């Protein structure tokens, strides 16, 4: 993140609330092992592609729109390979402040739900309890006034709701 954006109090507040713009600065030393990826800036050795394959084309741009990096990281770590962190390899993009909004927050979490369904193919019996739990925790954190936890629960609500809608749509399509 550019220094002027990092120092803008409104941007920092909105980044904390919505988390719709990836901002990865873990503060870890080089080589720290990670268990997920944020695909905006990665380097992959050829041997990794040879062992675990390419990114899942059903995910990402033009498809579900999100999570191809997360799904890929799961395959990498499951294969016994490691993901390392290198803080000196930084990419700075122009920040689109419109992405720090309720509309983008919802869009992103719905896309995340559809992408998770695409590669996990969760059953309705796992989606429904998670949806109910997200509604309960959203209510609880709204009452308590814990904004960060409220938004985490709200994101999960959009996530599982989108999974349920997509699963229902698929099931209805398969019946005919």
Protein Blocks (a to p, Z undefined) as FASTA:
>chain_A
ZZklmmmmklmmmmmmnopaccddehpaehiacfbdcfkbccddfklmmmnopadfkgce
hilopaklmmmmmmmmmnopacdddfklccdddddfklmcfklmmmmmmmmmmmmmmmno
pafklmmmmmmmmmmmmmmmmmnopaklmmmmmmmmmmmmmmmmmmmmmmmmmmZZ
